[in-house]
Amino acid sequence: MGHATTDFPHQETIRFTSQDRDGLYKTIFNRRDVRGQFRPDSIPDEVLSRVLYAAHHAPSVGFMQPWDFMLIRDAGVRQQVKGLFDKAHDEAAEMFPEEKQDTYRSLKLEGILESPLNICITCDRSRTGPTVIGRTHIPEMDVYSSVCAVQNLWLAARAEGLGIGWVSIMDPEKLQDVLGIPRDIVPVAYLCIGYVDHFYKRPELESAGWLPRAPLESLLHFDQWGNRDTEGQESITEAIASQADFPHQSF
Amino acid sequence: MGHATTDFPHQETIRFTSQDRDGLYKTIFNRRDVRGQFRPDSIPDEVLSRVLYAAHHAPSVGFMQPWDFMLIRDAGVRQQVKGLFDKAHDEAAEMFPEEKQDTYRSLKLEGILESPLNICITCDRSRTGPTVIGRTHIPEMDVYSSVCAVQNLWLAARAEGLGIGWVSIMDPEKLQDVLGIPRDIVPVAYLCIGYVDHFYKRPELESAGWLPRAPLESLLHFDQWGNRDTEGQESITEAIASQADFPHQSF
């Protein structure tokens, strides 16, 4: 997405303070996937505009901005989406080992009807024409751009005190039918958004003992996949270990 | 990813101030895709740890945390990656209409060798076993999780004064070969990261007149795809129009 010329206006005057960074990190480390604590209060337009602008300023391959934002408030439409979830949720339960099925069924995994607003973020793969800078060798880049918009929206929502839950347990083609989305537009994310009674301190699946948080240092590789040899890399490994509680200690 | 029980610790004491929100929005609206202004200065370990922690705290489907982080400093490895880019870049130029090929070739699209560090973020689709909560009906959800980690890392980097450029013009299988990544691990994003001389005020492709920023209100649909009827939705449309310069006025 770059350009060889360098005569564009710079941002030179923009400096980030430690307060700015704290605001960002606080948001990142306290963002949660919310399903169960939605309040019915509507979201003020100014607040909703800000989180949508945040989404719209995600990076996009070749600046194609392939996203659209469907705002879904209609109770009948949401009831239909909830029906898609219910069906898929039943199907999903059967896919787990028998001893896990009861636990799976007890999980609260969506807030489609309780939240005051649902948002579907899509990807229009033909926007700006067939050849896109940066998408020539990795065709999924456009969908990845829409995912970046999802994450921007999620973070902005958290900082505004809004919870978001991403509902992925449904048949995407049936969702297209319910929302009237053409077959060639990808429904990337179906989100429930609203104010919440509270946020959990940690991800619910972590608190529930379903899976632990992986130690960050176990996810590092140096120059080649599988190279965990820290020779010459001790310092970054130590820095990570010494900040192991960084996300939770700071706020 | 939720759970029916509600006896997990809450975040009740965490309040977001307007300063916190400003820090987040400032980061979101000033993040750029950087290719040409890298300085060779190395990144302090504490700073690099923080941006990696931010990535590691992205949302992930079923809390599978499918990402790995490959830190690539070796000049020989990076030279090989640059070779993959050069080849793909030549192939890509041929795909554009003839009148656009010269412009395309003049674009600076990567900083693989100039930046002090490259990071490859991957997705291990088999992590935590074959059946993952939330991935049963949309198998791409795991890759989307890794993309969320990319976006978290990108924002944290910006707030730390670091530029990031996402290099997507290369053959992913050849990248797997160069980095020793197994075939079943998806190399989601190849990133160049480092301090920069300056950031541009707007995306380079926007400044260069390649494509304009789409008006946000043109991307909204109400309840059904293509429903632009703002009856009953005037207020959100007006709020968005009145904040059209929000991202640029605020900072």
Interface residues (C-beta under 8 A of the other chain):
Chain A: M1 G2 H3 A4 T5 T6 F8 P9 H10 Q11 E12 I14 F16 T17 Q19 D20 R21 D22 G23 L24 Y25 K26 T27 I28 F29 N30 R31 R32 D33 V34 R35 G36 D45 E46 L48 S49 R50 L52 Y53 A54 H56 H57 A58 P59 V61 G62 F63 M64 Q65 W67 D68 F69 M70 L71 I72 R73 D74 V77 A88 E91 A92 M95 F96 P97 Y104 S106 L107 K108 L109 E110 T128 T131 I133 G134 R135 T136 H137 I138 E140 M141 V143 Y144 V147 C148 V150 Q151 N152 W154 L155 A156 R158 A159 E160 G161 G165 W166 S168 I169 M170 D171 P172 L179 G180 I181 P182 I185 V188 A189 H198 F199 Y200 K201 R202 P203 E204 L205 E206 S207 A208 W210 L211 R213 A214 L216 L219 L220 H221 F222 D223 Q224 W225 G226 N227 Q233 S235 I236 E238 A239 I240 Q243 F246 P247 F251
Chain B: M1 G2 H3 A4 T5 T6 F8 P9 H10 Q11 E12 I14 F16 T17 Q19 D20 R21 D22 G23 L24 Y25 K26 T27 I28 F29 N30 R31 R32 D33 V34 R35 G36 Q37 D45 E46 L48 S49 R50 L52 Y53 A54 H56 H57 A58 P59 V61 G62 F63 M64 Q65 W67 D68 F69 M70 L71 I72 R73 D74 V77 A88 E91 A92 M95 F96 P97 Y104 S106 L107 K108 L109 E110 T128 T131 I133 G134 R135 T136 H137 I138 E140 M141 V143 Y144 V147 C148 V150 Q151 N152 W154 L155 A156 R158 A159 E160 G161 G165 W166 S168 I169 M170 D171 P172 L179 G180 I181 P182 I185 V188 A189 H198 F199 Y200 K201 R202 P203 E204 L205 E206 S207 A208 W210 L211 R213 A214 L216 L219 L220 H221 F222 D223 Q224 W225 G226 N227 Q233 S235 I236 E238 A239 I240 Q243 F246 P247 F251
